[in-house]
């Protein structure tokens, strides 16, 4: 059913993102790769995604599922207009704490 579909799609996307990170690491060397904040973000999300597989089988782990949502933000690194919008949102979010 739907649960199996979600699991399979999650595995496919994890594999694609991991392959992307591995290719970048080989092409740019780890020193250059980890100088970019977005690459660090991508790498962290890939690691958390793979670590979450065995933990997910233990039950509903909402915090790890939230990290998977962060993969959507990877698109912001790839599309300049969305990246600028995301960075503006992050910079202004600290001011939102004082509202209300």
HELIX and SHEET records of a PDB file:
HELIX    1   1 UNK A    2  UNK A   33  1                                  32    
HELIX    2   2 UNK A   37  UNK A   56  1                                  20    
HELIX    3   3 UNK A   62  UNK A   69  1                                   8    
HELIX    4   4 UNK A   70  UNK A   73  5                                   4    
HELIX    5   5 UNK A   74  UNK A   78  1                                   5    
HELIX    6   6 UNK A   80  UNK A   96  1                                  17    
END                                                                             
